[in-house]
Amino acid sequence: MIGSTNPATGETFARFDEQNSAEIDGVLARAAAAQREWRHVPVERRVELLRAIAKELRAERDRLAAIVTAEMGKPIGEAMAEVEKCALNCDFYADAAPAMVADMRVPGMADTLIAHEPLGVVLAIMPWNYPIWQVLRFLAPALAAGNGAILKHAANVPQCALAIERIVAAAGAPAGLFGNLLVDSGAVRGVIEDDRIAAVTLTGSTQVGMIVAAQAGAALKKQVLELGGSDPFVVLADADIERAAAMAVAARFTNAGQSCVNAKRFIVEDAVADRFVEAFAAAIAARLKLGDPADPATTLGPLARANLRAAIDDQVQRSIASGARLVTGGSAPDGPGFFYRPTILDRVAPGMAAFDEETFGPAAAIVRAADADQAIELANRTAFGLGASVWTGDTQRGAVLARRIDAGAVFVNAMVASDPRAPFGGIKHSGYGRELGELGLKEFTNAKTIRIAA
């Protein structure tokens, strides 16, 4: 049984039966049959489906956002923005995909070209934290490239999965081209191994990524993995401290801190650290309102599940026990739901939970560095490598330092965010492969060399 639980109340308000093996087989069979036809549809026609999906997303924005808020607790304003971002992603690929998949001539080989052809049906194993965006950022380029798709969504957002399936169908997608599996994680291995699945994409934890990579690798299936992160937010002494502190609130506490690319370790030069901590705490007090995520005035909602709240509190308490200083927060309020107060821990250091582990919740770790070189060394002292930001008054210096940080993306004087136009992904334990941009579209294509001799 798969259920929807409202994180603001802790009440389960919907339940769904898991699909049996015959139903799973039917989803796979329909997707494979539909994709065999879809791959031969000209890309100019394929992208018309993306335009129609974008139209449906905008028409259903309020309804979709309400489902997101009810199932995983995202503040309603953030949920509406998530739906609009999905529509923009479809718009982008509708415009850009024809050029991306066009045949390429090989320099110096007039008789040779490279054709980008679809791989087949791609299994998408998606998380709950951005339950519409994570799916559409994969789905739009996959469909544009000629692939089919099957979604195995997180177990706590089944209504989001069903809503996406409804949107795609309403947009006029061929029957079965996008399939939805309401199954437990135990059924995933059999789906990965099925010959009708050509590739796998996963967004999730590093631990789950290792399992899926092993299963897909054993079946020789292509994978794209977007996994955990412990993103550094490096503040140098010459930065605009008030601006950096204000942006730090959004960088850490958007989606209640439940994002792989939320800033997590705030590495600040010691000369300005006291000033930054004071400005950061003041910005939190002024800008964050903890409360009912369905209320438009709320800017910080609950965590998605009770165990997630327990995990972030455990990391906070272990860090304090190891010597970190609690500046603000550090506890759950009384009452129903899975809420946790926005938290700042100062004087965090390597060896503490808030430094070494991915903190998936509303807790920020302040790490003090003697100078810029130590700040970069601390930024790289992690198993993860997803995103990072550098804050400085010298943008040329920032660009140089950005190249020294181990990450899939580094932003100078801006918070890390994904954009449909640019590739997104990580290195080290944050995964491999890329989503978004041209690289993201081509991940699930076969770059076929075709040579035509005279």
FIPADREN-512205 format. One record per residue (C-alpha): residue number from 1; residue in one letter; x, y, z. Coordinates in Angstrom, 3 decimals. Example, Ala and Ser with C-alpha at 12.3 -4.5 7.8 and 13.67 -1.06 7.14 Angstrom:
FIPADREN-512205
SITE/num/residuo/u/v/w
SITE/1/A/12.300/-4.500/7.800
SITE/2/S/13.670/-1.060/7.140
//
This chain:
FIPADREN-512205
SITE/num/residuo/u/v/w
SITE/1/M/0.000/0.000/0.000
SITE/2/I/1.301/3.450/-0.983
SITE/3/G/-0.017/6.481/0.858
SITE/4/S/-0.116/10.275/0.914
SITE/5/T/0.613/11.846/4.314
SITE/6/N/0.249/15.573/4.903
SITE/7/P/3.522/16.693/6.558
SITE/8/A/1.801/19.700/8.138
SITE/9/T/-0.586/17.484/10.105
SITE/10/G/0.918/13.997/10.034
SITE/11/E/-2.380/12.601/8.740
SITE/12/T/-2.533/10.075/5.894
SITE/13/F/-5.273/11.194/3.537
SITE/14/A/-5.030/8.832/0.542
SITE/15/R/-3.932/5.263/-0.096
SITE/16/F/-3.208/3.382/-3.316
SITE/17/D/-2.731/-0.294/-4.068
SITE/18/E/0.633/-1.263/-5.523
SITE/19/Q/0.612/-2.623/-9.056
SITE/20/N/1.091/-6.347/-9.450
SITE/21/S/3.497/-8.054/-11.845
SITE/22/A/0.922/-8.257/-14.638
SITE/23/E/0.169/-4.546/-14.354
SITE/24/I/3.878/-3.696/-14.375
SITE/25/D/4.329/-5.816/-17.488
SITE/26/G/1.490/-3.955/-19.149
SITE/27/V/3.103/-0.567/-18.445
SITE/28/L/6.392/-1.801/-19.906
SITE/29/A/4.749/-3.336/-22.971
SITE/30/R/2.755/-0.202/-23.791
SITE/31/A/5.794/2.048/-23.376
SITE/32/A/7.953/-0.128/-25.615
SITE/33/A/5.289/-0.304/-28.309
SITE/34/A/4.652/3.438/-28.238
SITE/35/Q/8.353/4.297/-28.336
SITE/36/R/8.932/2.140/-31.409
SITE/37/E/6.571/4.495/-33.264
SITE/38/W/7.600/7.699/-31.499
SITE/39/R/11.269/7.384/-32.447
SITE/40/H/10.321/7.793/-36.108
SITE/41/V/8.200/10.909/-35.557
SITE/42/P/10.156/13.963/-36.798
SITE/43/V/11.584/16.012/-33.962
SITE/44/E/9.654/19.064/-35.157
SITE/45/R/6.456/17.174/-34.378
SITE/46/R/7.769/15.625/-31.174
SITE/47/V/8.418/19.048/-29.653
SITE/48/E/4.805/20.048/-30.263
SITE/49/L/3.974/17.613/-27.460
SITE/50/L/6.268/19.615/-25.175
SITE/51/R/4.445/22.829/-26.045
SITE/52/A/1.168/21.127/-25.208
SITE/53/I/2.538/19.827/-21.897
SITE/54/A/3.675/23.353/-21.003
SITE/55/K/0.174/24.641/-21.753
SITE/56/E/-1.409/21.961/-19.553
SITE/57/L/1.035/22.657/-16.718
SITE/58/R/0.151/26.337/-16.702
SITE/59/A/-3.565/25.629/-16.911
SITE/60/E/-3.298/23.208/-13.978
SITE/61/R/-0.737/25.187/-11.964
SITE/62/D/-2.859/25.844/-8.896
SITE/63/R/-4.190/22.295/-8.722
SITE/64/L/-0.724/20.752/-9.155
SITE/65/A/0.799/23.078/-6.594
SITE/66/A/-1.877/22.169/-4.057
SITE/67/I/-1.065/18.469/-4.526
SITE/68/V/2.648/19.133/-4.012
SITE/69/T/1.936/21.119/-0.852
SITE/70/A/-0.401/18.488/0.558
SITE/71/E/1.898/15.528/-0.149
SITE/72/M/5.358/16.851/0.742
SITE/73/G/4.789/20.157/2.544
SITE/74/K/6.325/22.649/0.133
SITE/75/P/5.043/26.205/0.735
SITE/76/I/2.365/26.944/-1.843
SITE/77/G/4.276/29.845/-3.395
SITE/78/E/7.316/27.637/-3.976
SITE/79/A/5.089/24.880/-5.364
SITE/80/M/3.549/27.251/-7.915
SITE/81/A/7.027/28.388/-8.954
SITE/82/E/8.051/24.745/-9.381
SITE/83/V/5.196/24.102/-11.808
SITE/84/E/6.045/27.220/-13.833
SITE/85/K/9.694/26.149/-14.027
SITE/86/C/8.554/22.829/-15.488
SITE/87/A/6.593/24.685/-18.168
SITE/88/L/9.629/26.841/-18.955
SITE/89/N/11.713/23.688/-19.295
SITE/90/C/9.260/22.335/-21.855
SITE/91/D/9.309/25.667/-23.687
SITE/92/F/13.101/25.610/-23.837
SITE/93/Y/13.374/22.118/-25.280
SITE/94/A/10.514/22.731/-27.696
SITE/95/D/12.592/25.552/-29.172
SITE/96/A/16.073/24.072/-28.823
SITE/97/A/15.746/20.310/-29.320
SITE/98/P/15.560/20.260/-33.149
SITE/99/A/19.008/21.837/-33.403
SITE/100/M/20.369/19.643/-30.602
SITE/101/V/19.468/16.369/-32.334
SITE/102/A/20.319/17.522/-35.863
SITE/103/D/22.962/15.476/-37.676
SITE/104/M/26.514/16.730/-37.103
SITE/105/R/29.259/16.716/-39.705
SITE/106/V/32.640/15.439/-38.538
SITE/107/P/35.362/18.049/-39.156
SITE/108/G/37.764/16.891/-41.824
SITE/109/M/35.511/13.981/-42.879
SITE/110/A/33.102/15.226/-45.521
SITE/111/D/31.602/11.757/-45.945
SITE/112/T/30.875/11.192/-42.237
SITE/113/L/28.166/12.444/-39.926
SITE/114/I/26.942/11.780/-36.396
SITE/115/A/23.249/11.058/-35.877
SITE/116/H/21.751/11.292/-32.380
SITE/117/E/19.121/8.577/-32.067
SITE/118/P/16.964/7.650/-29.062
SITE/119/L/17.979/4.754/-26.822
SITE/120/G/14.448/3.472/-26.150
SITE/121/V/12.425/3.482/-22.947
SITE/122/V/14.124/5.158/-19.973
SITE/123/L/13.218/4.329/-16.375
SITE/124/A/13.169/7.431/-14.170
SITE/125/I/13.456/6.853/-10.419
SITE/126/M/12.523/10.193/-8.952
SITE/127/P/12.481/11.787/-5.456
SITE/128/W/9.804/13.583/-3.476
SITE/129/N/11.521/16.923/-2.794
SITE/130/Y/10.715/18.493/-6.195
SITE/131/P/8.048/16.015/-7.249
SITE/132/I/7.008/17.782/-10.471
SITE/133/W/10.272/19.441/-11.503
SITE/134/Q/12.511/16.382/-11.090
SITE/135/V/10.264/14.449/-13.462
SITE/136/L/9.751/17.142/-16.087
SITE/137/R/13.414/18.138/-16.243
SITE/138/F/14.140/14.567/-17.373
SITE/139/L/10.972/13.931/-19.314
SITE/140/A/11.010/16.936/-21.675
SITE/141/P/14.424/16.219/-23.259
SITE/142/A/13.829/12.466/-23.219
SITE/143/L/10.608/12.802/-25.227
SITE/144/A/12.138/15.379/-27.565
SITE/145/A/14.981/12.957/-28.339
SITE/146/G/12.513/10.222/-29.250
SITE/147/N/12.603/8.133/-26.086
SITE/148/G/9.750/6.723/-24.073
SITE/149/A/9.676/7.023/-20.287
SITE/150/I/8.484/5.132/-17.250
SITE/151/L/8.294/6.862/-13.877
SITE/152/K/8.883/5.180/-10.547
SITE/153/H/8.193/8.065/-8.191
SITE/154/A/8.875/8.291/-4.466
SITE/155/A/6.349/6.387/-2.380
SITE/156/N/5.148/9.468/-0.477
SITE/157/V/4.068/11.455/-3.571
SITE/158/P/1.794/9.074/-5.520
SITE/159/Q/-0.736/11.780/-6.357
SITE/160/C/2.013/13.913/-7.900
SITE/161/A/2.959/10.929/-10.077
SITE/162/L/-0.631/10.378/-11.150
SITE/163/A/-1.076/14.096/-11.856
SITE/164/I/1.960/14.142/-14.160
SITE/165/E/0.626/11.096/-15.990
SITE/166/R/-2.697/12.878/-16.446
SITE/167/I/-1.010/16.065/-17.711
SITE/168/V/1.056/14.203/-20.298
SITE/169/A/-1.973/12.284/-21.526
SITE/170/A/-4.081/15.456/-21.731
SITE/171/A/-1.339/17.048/-23.827
SITE/172/G/-1.840/14.365/-26.469
SITE/173/A/1.056/11.972/-25.862
SITE/174/P/0.716/8.598/-27.604
SITE/175/A/-0.915/6.090/-25.271
SITE/176/G/1.666/4.388/-23.079
SITE/177/L/4.652/6.506/-24.169
SITE/178/F/4.879/7.814/-20.599
SITE/179/G/4.048/5.169/-18.028
SITE/180/N/3.688/5.366/-14.268
SITE/181/L/4.554/2.627/-11.771
SITE/182/L/2.999/2.659/-8.309
SITE/183/V/5.311/0.083/-6.776
SITE/184/D/7.560/-0.428/-3.782
SITE/185/S/11.312/-0.040/-4.197
SITE/186/G/11.637/-3.813/-4.075
SITE/187/A/10.122/-4.074/-7.549
SITE/188/V/12.654/-1.724/-9.158
SITE/189/R/15.398/-4.258/-9.794
SITE/190/G/13.149/-6.400/-11.958
SITE/191/V/12.126/-3.343/-13.992
SITE/192/I/15.762/-2.308/-14.498
SITE/193/E/16.635/-5.806/-15.699
SITE/194/D/13.718/-5.972/-18.141
SITE/195/D/14.869/-5.930/-21.771
SITE/196/R/12.324/-3.241/-22.591
SITE/197/I/14.213/-0.744/-20.420
SITE/198/A/17.156/0.829/-22.253
SITE/199/A/18.527/3.176/-19.592
SITE/200/V/17.967/4.471/-16.071
SITE/201/T/18.032/7.926/-14.499
SITE/202/L/17.919/8.442/-10.747
SITE/203/T/17.778/11.454/-8.497
SITE/204/G/18.169/10.440/-4.875
SITE/205/S/20.575/9.627/-2.095
SITE/206/T/24.109/8.415/-2.657
SITE/207/Q/23.271/5.113/-0.982
SITE/208/V/20.341/4.437/-3.311
SITE/209/G/22.465/5.584/-6.250
SITE/210/M/25.048/2.930/-5.484
SITE/211/I/22.357/0.241/-5.455
SITE/212/V/20.748/1.374/-8.709
SITE/213/A/24.147/1.799/-10.399
SITE/214/A/25.085/-1.758/-9.469
SITE/215/Q/21.791/-3.147/-10.746
SITE/216/A/21.857/-1.161/-13.982
SITE/217/G/25.547/-1.867/-14.521
SITE/218/A/24.974/-5.597/-14.142
SITE/219/A/22.348/-5.322/-16.882
SITE/220/L/24.611/-3.059/-19.026
SITE/221/K/22.109/-0.218/-18.922
SITE/222/K/23.174/3.423/-19.311
SITE/223/Q/22.659/5.505/-16.135
SITE/224/V/22.506/9.133/-15.109
SITE/225/L/22.761/9.636/-11.346
SITE/226/E/22.087/12.929/-9.541
SITE/227/L/22.787/12.192/-5.912
SITE/228/G/23.482/13.938/-2.624
SITE/229/G/25.386/17.103/-1.933
SITE/230/S/27.057/19.102/0.815
SITE/231/D/27.354/22.326/-1.109
SITE/232/P/29.795/24.956/0.188
SITE/233/F/28.775/28.626/0.293
SITE/234/V/32.132/30.399/0.487
SITE/235/V/32.091/33.976/1.821
SITE/236/L/35.358/35.878/1.432
SITE/237/A/36.331/38.912/3.461
SITE/238/D/35.818/41.296/0.527
SITE/239/A/32.238/40.135/-0.133
SITE/240/D/29.106/42.215/0.354
SITE/241/I/28.293/40.550/3.664
SITE/242/E/24.722/41.780/4.011
SITE/243/R/23.856/40.679/0.468
SITE/244/A/25.534/37.298/0.958
SITE/245/A/23.680/36.762/4.238
SITE/246/A/20.342/37.659/2.661
SITE/247/M/20.935/35.246/-0.218
SITE/248/A/22.080/32.597/2.240
SITE/249/V/18.535/32.390/3.607
SITE/250/A/17.119/31.332/0.242
SITE/251/A/20.157/29.187/-0.554
SITE/252/R/19.736/27.162/2.634
SITE/253/F/16.072/27.265/3.575
SITE/254/T/14.206/27.047/0.253
SITE/255/N/12.105/23.866/0.332
SITE/256/A/12.887/23.605/4.074
SITE/257/G/16.480/22.804/3.170
SITE/258/Q/15.428/19.629/1.375
SITE/259/S/17.417/19.925/-1.828
SITE/260/C/20.663/18.398/-3.042
SITE/261/V/21.825/21.870/-4.124
SITE/262/N/20.771/23.799/-1.051
SITE/263/A/23.855/25.473/0.413
SITE/264/K/24.794/23.477/3.487
SITE/265/R/28.279/24.481/4.685
SITE/266/F/28.784/28.250/4.963
SITE/267/I/32.549/28.645/4.883
SITE/268/V/33.366/32.192/5.939
SITE/269/E/36.686/33.979/6.292
SITE/270/D/37.239/34.528/9.985
SITE/271/A/37.707/38.282/9.596
SITE/272/V/34.023/38.700/8.681
SITE/273/A/32.531/35.581/10.272
SITE/274/D/30.955/37.288/13.300
SITE/275/R/29.385/39.905/11.060
SITE/276/F/28.064/37.272/8.651
SITE/277/V/26.538/35.149/11.423
SITE/278/E/24.796/38.186/12.892
SITE/279/A/23.447/39.275/9.476
SITE/280/F/22.403/35.713/8.604
SITE/281/A/20.470/35.287/11.873
SITE/282/A/18.770/38.655/11.397
SITE/283/A/17.769/37.776/7.821
SITE/284/I/16.299/34.465/8.987
SITE/285/A/14.244/36.211/11.660
SITE/286/A/12.985/38.788/9.172
SITE/287/R/12.261/36.544/6.181
SITE/288/L/11.259/33.104/7.419
SITE/289/K/7.782/32.354/8.713
SITE/290/L/7.306/28.778/9.879
SITE/291/G/3.746/27.578/9.398
SITE/292/D/1.030/25.962/7.323
SITE/293/P/2.488/25.464/3.820
SITE/294/A/-0.942/26.052/2.275
SITE/295/D/-0.890/29.608/3.658
SITE/296/P/0.639/31.990/1.067
SITE/297/A/2.345/33.899/3.886
SITE/298/T/4.365/30.829/4.954
SITE/299/T/7.984/30.755/3.807
SITE/300/L/9.192/27.699/5.729
SITE/301/G/7.084/24.574/5.750
SITE/302/P/7.526/21.201/7.456
SITE/303/L/9.912/18.469/6.478
SITE/304/A/8.336/15.853/4.270
SITE/305/R/8.425/12.964/6.740
SITE/306/A/8.844/12.377/10.462
SITE/307/N/12.071/10.403/9.981
SITE/308/L/13.614/13.315/8.065
SITE/309/R/12.919/15.660/10.972
SITE/310/A/14.410/13.132/13.373
SITE/311/A/17.507/12.844/11.176
SITE/312/I/18.210/16.588/10.993
SITE/313/D/17.672/16.983/14.726
SITE/314/D/20.080/14.115/15.369
SITE/315/Q/22.730/15.801/13.198
SITE/316/V/22.210/19.120/14.988
SITE/317/Q/22.474/17.591/18.452
SITE/318/R/25.543/15.508/17.580
SITE/319/S/27.237/18.607/16.153
SITE/320/I/26.520/20.598/19.313
SITE/321/A/27.866/17.739/21.413
SITE/322/S/31.038/17.868/19.287
SITE/323/G/31.574/21.571/19.957
SITE/324/A/29.402/23.510/17.501
SITE/325/R/27.657/26.586/18.917
SITE/326/L/23.889/26.865/18.524
SITE/327/V/23.008/30.380/17.329
SITE/328/T/19.296/29.923/16.734
SITE/329/G/16.737/27.131/16.347
SITE/330/G/17.820/23.601/17.091
SITE/331/S/14.454/22.100/18.020
SITE/332/A/11.000/21.173/16.804
SITE/333/P/8.013/23.319/17.821
SITE/334/D/5.129/21.786/19.753
SITE/335/G/2.117/20.638/17.779
SITE/336/P/1.288/18.353/14.867
SITE/337/G/3.299/17.929/11.698
SITE/338/F/6.985/17.564/10.937
SITE/339/F/8.163/21.132/11.509
SITE/340/Y/11.671/22.142/12.620
SITE/341/R/12.870/25.610/13.555
SITE/342/P/15.406/27.268/11.221
SITE/343/T/18.778/26.540/12.741
SITE/344/I/22.269/28.046/12.607
SITE/345/L/25.271/26.191/13.995
SITE/346/D/28.469/28.233/14.306
SITE/347/R/32.079/27.010/14.596
SITE/348/V/31.350/23.762/12.786
SITE/349/A/34.492/21.847/11.824
SITE/350/P/35.478/18.676/9.988
SITE/351/G/34.587/15.644/12.068
SITE/352/M/31.219/17.065/13.082
SITE/353/A/28.006/15.667/11.636
SITE/354/A/26.963/19.010/10.139
SITE/355/F/30.237/19.163/8.193
SITE/356/D/30.794/15.544/7.184
SITE/357/E/27.221/14.462/6.388
SITE/358/E/24.595/15.733/3.987
SITE/359/T/22.167/17.769/6.080
SITE/360/F/18.752/17.537/4.439
SITE/361/G/16.715/20.035/6.384
SITE/362/P/16.606/23.591/7.753
SITE/363/A/20.005/23.706/9.483
SITE/364/A/22.977/25.817/8.351
SITE/365/A/26.567/25.070/9.370
SITE/366/I/28.974/28.013/9.732
SITE/367/V/32.600/26.975/9.167
SITE/368/R/35.338/29.527/9.824
SITE/369/A/38.399/29.736/7.567
SITE/370/A/41.621/31.675/8.125
SITE/371/D/41.825/32.841/4.501
SITE/372/A/40.607/32.109/0.975
SITE/373/D/43.008/29.196/0.478
SITE/374/Q/41.770/27.430/3.586
SITE/375/A/38.177/28.184/2.571
SITE/376/I/38.704/26.354/-0.738
SITE/377/E/40.440/23.477/1.038
SITE/378/L/37.485/23.139/3.414
SITE/379/A/35.011/23.396/0.535
SITE/380/N/36.685/20.418/-1.131
SITE/381/R/36.939/18.361/2.073
SITE/382/T/33.813/16.353/1.305
SITE/383/A/32.820/13.197/-0.512
SITE/384/F/30.273/15.218/-2.491
SITE/385/G/30.661/17.486/-5.509
SITE/386/L/27.361/18.861/-6.741
SITE/387/G/27.216/22.655/-6.462
SITE/388/A/29.066/25.512/-4.780
SITE/389/S/29.033/29.286/-4.591
SITE/390/V/31.727/31.879/-3.954
SITE/391/W/30.955/35.374/-2.660
SITE/392/T/33.550/38.085/-3.252
SITE/393/G/33.876/41.703/-4.291
SITE/394/D/36.390/40.680/-6.983
SITE/395/T/34.576/38.649/-9.626
SITE/396/Q/37.795/37.845/-11.518
SITE/397/R/39.227/36.369/-8.342
SITE/398/G/35.942/34.524/-7.833
SITE/399/A/36.195/32.970/-11.300
SITE/400/V/39.718/31.760/-10.546
SITE/401/L/38.658/30.259/-7.223
SITE/402/A/35.614/28.634/-8.839
SITE/403/R/37.943/26.498/-10.936
SITE/404/R/39.594/25.209/-7.765
SITE/405/I/36.355/23.860/-6.279
SITE/406/D/35.389/20.239/-6.976
SITE/407/A/31.780/20.497/-8.142
SITE/408/G/29.516/20.115/-11.139
SITE/409/A/28.574/23.802/-10.910
SITE/410/V/30.062/26.826/-9.178
SITE/411/F/28.261/30.170/-9.002
SITE/412/V/30.038/33.434/-8.187
SITE/413/N/27.925/35.937/-6.213
SITE/414/A/24.778/33.915/-6.826
SITE/415/M/23.090/30.925/-5.215
SITE/416/V/23.236/27.600/-7.012
SITE/417/A/20.162/26.837/-9.117
SITE/418/S/19.402/24.633/-12.088
SITE/419/D/18.493/26.202/-15.431
SITE/420/P/17.095/24.330/-18.458
SITE/421/R/19.748/25.922/-20.686
SITE/422/A/22.809/24.681/-18.761
SITE/423/P/23.929/21.145/-17.842
SITE/424/F/23.350/20.066/-14.264
SITE/425/G/24.977/17.242/-12.325
SITE/426/G/27.798/16.308/-10.004
SITE/427/I/31.047/14.472/-9.444
SITE/428/K/32.378/12.164/-6.721
SITE/429/H/29.540/10.858/-4.521
SITE/430/S/27.141/13.351/-6.066
SITE/431/G/26.835/11.127/-9.116
SITE/432/Y/27.638/11.268/-12.817
SITE/433/G/26.071/12.232/-16.100
SITE/434/R/24.202/15.439/-16.790
SITE/435/E/20.625/16.640/-16.960
SITE/436/L/19.371/19.776/-18.725
SITE/437/G/20.971/21.705/-21.565
SITE/438/E/22.209/19.976/-24.686
SITE/439/L/24.316/17.518/-22.706
SITE/440/G/21.242/16.433/-20.760
SITE/441/L/19.267/15.738/-23.912
SITE/442/K/22.104/13.742/-25.458
SITE/443/E/22.633/11.515/-22.392
SITE/444/F/19.878/9.220/-23.627
SITE/445/T/20.793/9.187/-27.294
SITE/446/N/23.025/6.951/-29.367
SITE/447/A/25.700/9.047/-31.098
SITE/448/K/25.766/6.969/-34.246
SITE/449/T/28.611/7.484/-36.723
SITE/450/I/27.446/7.155/-40.334
SITE/451/R/30.066/7.151/-43.100
SITE/452/I/28.953/7.200/-46.720
SITE/453/A/31.794/6.302/-49.068
SITE/454/A/31.649/7.391/-52.714
//
